[in-house]
Amino acid sequence: MCRALDEMFEESTNKGIQMGIKQGIKQGIEQGIERGIKNTQIKIAIKMLVRNNQTLEEISEIVGLDLDALRELKKSI
């Protein structure tokens, strides 16, 4: 009887772990997509501001990014 309970416990634990991993992967993908969209929106906003002759300091205040991070981001645009 004890062995059967141990096997049931192990099986349910393994299923729980598998479900947790699947859920974690799904959430990770969703968060990655959200970050990608947000980064794209920020890049578009920066391009528009640069075209309007805004300084990096002004852009930094508008989009709420650190000036150094903004400089790095501008290089990739």
N, C-alpha and C positions, 0 to 999 in steps of 0.2 A: 504494500500500500504506500509506503514511504517513497519507494522508487518511482511509482506512478505519479505521485504528487510532485516530486522533484522534476520529472520529465515535463509535466504540465507547466510548472513554474518556468522552466528553462525555455520552453516553446513560447509561452506568452511574453516572456522577457525579450526574446529574439524578435517577435512580431512588433513589440513596442519600440524596440530600437530601430527596426526597419521603417516603421511609420514615422518615427522622429526624424530619421535621415531624409526621407522623401519630403517631409514638410519643410525641413531646413533648406533643402535644395530649391524647392519651389519659392520660398521666401527670399532666398538669395538671388534668384533670377529676377524676381519682381523688383527687388531693391536695386539691382544693377540696371534694369531698364529705366526705373525712375531717375536714378543718378545720371544716366546717359541723356535722358530728355532734359533734365535740369541743366546739365553742362552745355548742351546744344543751345538751349534758350539763352544762357548767359553769353555764349559766344556770339550769337546773333545780336543780342543787345549791345555787346561791346563793339561789334562791327558798325552798328548804326551810330553809336556815340562817337566812335573814331571818325566816321564820315562827317559828323556834325562838328568836328574840330574840338571835341571835349578833351581835356587833358587826362592823363592817367589818374591823377589825384582826384579829379572830379568823377571819373568813371568809378574809381574805388569807393567813393562815398555813395554813389548811386546804387551800385550793385552789391555793396557790402562785402567786398573782397579785400584781403590784405594786398597792399601795393606790390610786394614781391611776387605773390601768387598771380596777380593780374599781369605783371610783366611776363611771367612764364607762359601764361595763357595766351597773351598777345603774340608771342613768338610762334605758337602753334596755329594761329589763325591764317 
